[in-house]
Amino acid sequence: MSAYRSPFERLREKFDESERRCPECGYVDTEGGWRVTTSGGRVRYQFVCPTCDAVETRELRLE
């Protein structure tokens, strides 16, 4: 089985390891993680706080 991980998977793992504090309420989510969606030339990473439902978005545009 291959251990290859795309650059996008590695970036999501970095967010999962370090970016779990909600900027709105301060809750630290130790169970969840960032969701990744893609559309055309964009890769969007989103964290949804399970306490207050605030959404933090990071987006990469591929050109």
Steps between C-alpha positions, in 0.01 A plus 500: 500500500633845407575760767470788252303798626421794275611850601133580573470204739819606677368857539171373645698289749698809599176691564361202694808497723525870573189700407216366714415803713181679406572869435148596615455320833846355574386138513779251420365206297708192581277259308417672172705641221501704185282407200643529153302576184618577150342671204691579186802705592424530873564286805300605805576391856224561757481459874151506652491551877281234662413741784396823327486393130747773396674419172865574430605466136840486336509492122773427249461615142681300238601688188 
